[in-house]
Amino acid sequence: MWLAGGQQLISNSNTPVLSDLWSWDGARWSELSANTATPMITHKLFVDAAGRLLAALSQGLVARWDGQHWITVVANSASRRESAAGAYDAERKQFVTFGGLIGGRAYDTTGETWAFAGTQWTRIATTGPPAMLGGAMAFDSRRRVLVLFGGLDIAGRKLPDTWEWNGTHWTRVATTGPAARFGAGIAFDQTRGETVIFGGVDAENQKLADTWRWDGTRWRQAASAVAPPRRSEGYLAYDEMRRVCVLFGGEGVDVVPTLGDTWEWNGTSWTRVR
């Protein structure tokens, strides 16, 4: 599991954007670079079909990690879009992004779908889910579709809808299940064939600590005796070797603005591991 950058919310006046790079092997975090010279926020990390680690940046660019540095990939820009949903589509071998904030105001949110297949961005759809930011997207490798849940729409409303992208068009597949939210952590659990979401911010602007699973037909809430504290923007990814979903950090509540804890989800329960 790779972790790059992010924002450390120390106080209202001190919110540095980080440029470090880390890896998690199931037992410990290892710092690969304390300063990559590329601060990142609202980005998405992904590994392409060639096994290369890349980052889709909010500036509309893509950077590749060469083992020592981030190198900007020569590509046309998809325009700046912060807090867009995004995931790597392994079936069609392209990174897909949806929505995001393209200006400084809520009504500058977009509803376009773009794809990056290695050399340039291509707009692949202008219809589908409503314009939004903060949606959660993951690739379902069993059904070979991208799953998009939640988000914050152009009117500032949190969304409860679930959409799927099959490479050609978007389909809304559910309007019930988890409460409306944005900023949820999301990953596809390959062992159990389920998309997992955790946390986010609800319609009352409260941080959440619930876990839900989508099997392609319905959402089911998971019950765990122990669960991570409430948060939004938590980084959730699936560990193929150990067959667990790993959750790191996020924006907490009260006097803990950012979190640095690590949790694992084994399909039935959460365990704090760091």
C-alpha positions in Angstrom: 0.0 0.0 0.0 1.3 3.4 -1.0 0.6 6.8 0.7 1.7 10.1 -0.7 1.3 13.6 0.5 -2.0 14.9 2.0 -2.7 17.9 4.3 -1.7 18.0 7.9 -4.4 20.1 9.7 -2.4 21.4 12.7 -4.5 24.5 13.3 -6.7 26.9 11.4 -3.6 28.9 10.4 -1.2 26.0 9.9 -2.3 23.5 7.3 0.8 22.3 5.4 0.5 20.2 2.2 2.9 17.3 2.5 5.3 15.8 -0.1 6.4 12.6 1.6 6.0 9.1 0.3 5.3 6.0 2.4 4.6 2.3 2.0 2.8 -0.2 4.3 3.7 -3.8 4.4 1.1 -5.0 6.9 3.3 -4.5 10.0 4.9 -1.1 9.7 5.0 2.1 7.7 8.3 2.8 5.9 9.2 6.3 4.6 10.5 6.1 1.1 11.1 9.8 0.7 10.7 12.6 3.2 10.4 15.2 0.5 9.6 14.3 -3.1 9.4 18.0 -4.0 5.8 17.5 -5.2 3.3 18.5 -2.5 0.0 16.7 -3.1 -3.6 17.2 -2.0 -6.9 15.9 -3.4 -4.9 13.6 -5.6 -5.5 9.9 -6.4 -2.7 7.2 -6.5 -3.0 4.3 -8.8 -0.9 1.5 -10.3 -1.3 1.1 -14.1 -1.2 -2.1 -16.2 2.6 -1.9 -16.5 2.9 -1.8 -12.7 3.9 1.9 -12.5 2.9 4.0 -9.5 1.2 7.2 -10.7 -0.7 10.1 -9.2 -3.5 12.0 -10.8 -3.1 15.6 -9.5 -5.7 18.2 -9.0 -4.0 20.4 -11.6 -5.2 17.9 -14.3 -1.7 16.4 -14.6 -0.4 12.9 -14.0 3.0 12.2 -12.3 4.9 8.9 -12.3 7.2 7.8 -9.5 10.5 6.6 -10.9 11.9 5.4 -7.5 13.4 8.7 -6.6 11.3 11.5 -8.1 7.8 12.3 -9.4 8.0 12.9 -13.1 5.2 14.7 -14.9 3.8 12.5 -17.6 3.4 14.4 -21.0 -0.4 14.8 -21.2 -3.0 17.3 -22.1 -4.7 18.7 -19.1 -8.2 17.7 -18.0 -8.3 21.1 -16.3 -7.9 21.7 -12.6 -10.5 19.8 -10.5 -10.2 19.4 -6.8 -11.9 16.6 -4.8 -12.8 14.6 -7.9 -13.7 11.0 -7.6 -11.3 8.6 -9.3 -10.1 5.0 -9.6 -8.1 2.9 -12.0 -10.3 0.8 -14.4 -8.2 -2.4 -14.8 -10.6 -3.8 -17.4 -10.1 -0.9 -19.8 -6.6 -0.1 -18.5 -7.3 3.6 -17.8 -7.7 5.8 -14.8 -11.2 7.4 -14.7 -12.1 10.5 -12.9 -15.6 12.1 -12.3 -16.7 15.5 -11.1 -14.7 17.8 -8.9 -14.4 21.5 -8.2 -13.1 23.3 -11.2 -13.3 26.8 -9.7 -13.4 28.4 -6.3 -17.1 28.2 -5.9 -19.6 25.4 -5.4 -21.4 26.1 -8.7 -18.2 25.5 -10.5 -18.5 21.8 -9.9 -18.4 19.6 -13.0 -20.3 16.5 -14.0 -17.8 15.3 -16.7 -16.1 11.9 -16.9 -12.5 11.8 -18.1 -10.0 9.0 -18.6 -6.2 8.8 -18.7 -4.8 5.8 -20.6 -1.1 6.6 -20.5 -0.5 9.5 -22.7 -3.4 12.0 -22.5 -6.7 12.8 -20.9 -9.8 12.1 -22.9 -13.3 13.2 -22.0 -15.5 10.1 -22.3 -18.9 11.3 -21.0 -20.7 14.5 -20.2 -23.9 12.8 -18.9 -24.5 10.6 -15.9 -24.3 11.5 -12.2 -25.0 15.1 -11.2 -22.1 17.5 -11.0 -20.4 16.8 -7.6 -17.3 16.8 -5.6 -16.1 14.4 -2.9 -17.7 11.3 -4.3 -16.1 7.9 -3.5 -15.1 5.6 -6.4 -13.6 2.1 -6.6 -13.2 -0.5 -9.3 -15.2 -3.7 -8.9 -12.9 -6.3 -10.5 -15.4 -9.1 -10.3 -18.2 -7.3 -12.2 -15.7 -5.1 -14.1 -17.4 -1.8 -13.3 -16.5 1.4 -11.5 -18.7 2.1 -8.4 -19.4 5.7 -7.4 -21.1 6.6 -4.2 -22.2 9.8 -2.6 -20.8 13.3 -3.1 -21.7 16.9 -2.6 -23.8 18.4 -5.4 -23.9 21.9 -6.9 -26.4 23.0 -4.4 -24.3 21.8 -1.4 -26.5 18.7 -0.8 -24.9 15.4 0.2 -26.0 12.6 -2.1 -27.1 9.0 -1.2 -26.9 7.6 -4.8 -24.8 4.7 -6.1 -23.7 4.8 -9.8 -21.8 2.4 -11.9 -19.7 3.0 -15.0 -19.3 0.1 -17.4 -16.9 1.8 -19.8 -19.7 3.2 -22.0 -22.2 4.8 -19.8 -23.3 5.5 -16.2 -26.2 3.8 -14.5 -27.8 4.7 -11.2 -28.1 1.4 -9.4 -29.3 2.4 -5.9 -30.7 5.4 -4.1 -31.0 3.7 -0.7 -28.4 2.2 1.7 -25.8 4.4 3.4 -26.8 7.8 4.5 -26.0 10.7 2.1 -22.4 11.8 2.5 -19.2 13.0 0.9 -15.6 12.3 1.7 -16.0 8.6 2.5 -13.1 6.1 2.2 -13.7 3.4 -0.4 -12.0 0.2 -1.6 -13.0 -3.0 -3.4 -12.5 -6.1 -1.3 -11.4 -8.7 -3.9 -11.6 -11.6 -1.5 -15.3 -11.0 -0.6 -16.3 -9.3 -3.9 -17.7 -6.2 -2.1 -17.1 -2.5 -2.3 -16.5 -1.2 1.2 -17.0 2.4 2.4 -16.2 3.9 5.7 -17.0 7.3 7.3 -17.5 10.6 5.5 -19.6 13.7 6.3 -23.4 13.4 6.5 -26.2 15.9 5.7 -25.9 17.4 9.2 -22.1 18.0 8.6 -21.3 15.3 11.2 -18.4 12.9 10.7 -19.4 9.3 10.4 -17.9 6.0 11.6 -20.1 3.4 9.9 -19.0 0.6 7.5 -21.1 -0.5 4.5 -20.7 -3.2 1.8 -22.0 -3.1 -1.7 -22.3 -6.5 -3.5 -23.6 -5.1 -6.8 -27.2 -5.6 -5.7 -27.7 -4.1 -2.3 -25.9 -2.2 0.5 -25.5 -3.9 3.9 -24.3 -2.2 7.0 -21.5 -4.0 8.8 -21.5 -4.4 12.5 -18.1 -4.5 14.3 -17.6 -4.5 18.1 -14.6 -2.1 17.5 -14.5 0.6 14.8 -12.2 3.4 13.8 -13.2 6.9 15.2 -15.4 9.1 13.1 -13.7 10.8 10.2 -13.8 12.0 6.6 -11.2 11.7 3.8 -9.8 8.5 5.3 -7.4 6.7 2.8 -8.8 3.2 2.3 -7.1 0.6 0.0 -7.2 -3.2 -0.5 -4.1 -5.3 0.4 -4.1 -8.1 -2.1 -1.4 -10.1 -0.3 -3.1 -10.1 3.1 -6.7 -9.9 1.9 -7.7 -7.0 4.1 -8.8 -3.3 3.5 -6.4 -0.8 5.2 -7.6 2.5 6.5 -5.2 5.4 7.3 -5.8 8.8 8.7 -8.4 11.3 7.7 -10.0 14.4 9.1 -11.2 13.8 12.6 -13.5 15.7 15.0 -13.1 18.0 18.0 -9.5 18.6 19.0 -8.0 16.0 16.7 -8.2 17.7 13.3 -6.1 15.0 11.5 -5.7 11.4 12.4 -2.6 9.2 12.0 -4.0 5.8 13.0 -4.0 2.6 10.8 -6.8 0.1 10.8 -7.6 -3.1 8.9 -11.0 -4.6 7.9 -11.1 -8.3 7.3 -14.6 -8.5 6.1 -16.3 -8.8 9.5 -14.4 -6.6 11.9 -12.0 -3.7 12.3 -8.6 -4.0 14.1 -6.3 -1.2 14.9 -2.8 -2.1 13.8 -0.9 1.2 14.3 
